Amino acid sequence: MCDRVAIIKEGKLIKVERIETLTKNNLKKVRITLDDVETTAINLPGIIEQEKSANELNLLYQGEIRELLTALSTISVKDLLIEEPSLEEVFIHYYEK
């Protein structure tokens, strides 16, 4: 089994990295359950993607977790899940840039 991957976009090599590094150090998937998703917005450098649905706010975040938690402390969070994205989600992130 391989332990490194190369990401090629439009014929150009854009990244060669260990799989572990790609999934652990770069991006975090964040699911926040709130009372009022419609009026809640988090403006923080490092938020790559922000999607609202029902009572959840889903983020793709690249940055310091401490900064994210500080931003979340100003809103009414009912539940929070922070996890590493799948390798497929990491690839999609690089291809959508």
Secondary structure, 3 states (H helix, E strand, C coil): CCCEEEEEECCEEEEEEEHHHHHHHHCEEEEEEECCCCCCCCCCCCEEEEEEECCEEEEEECCCHHHHHHHHCCCCEEEEEEECCCHHHHHHHHHHC
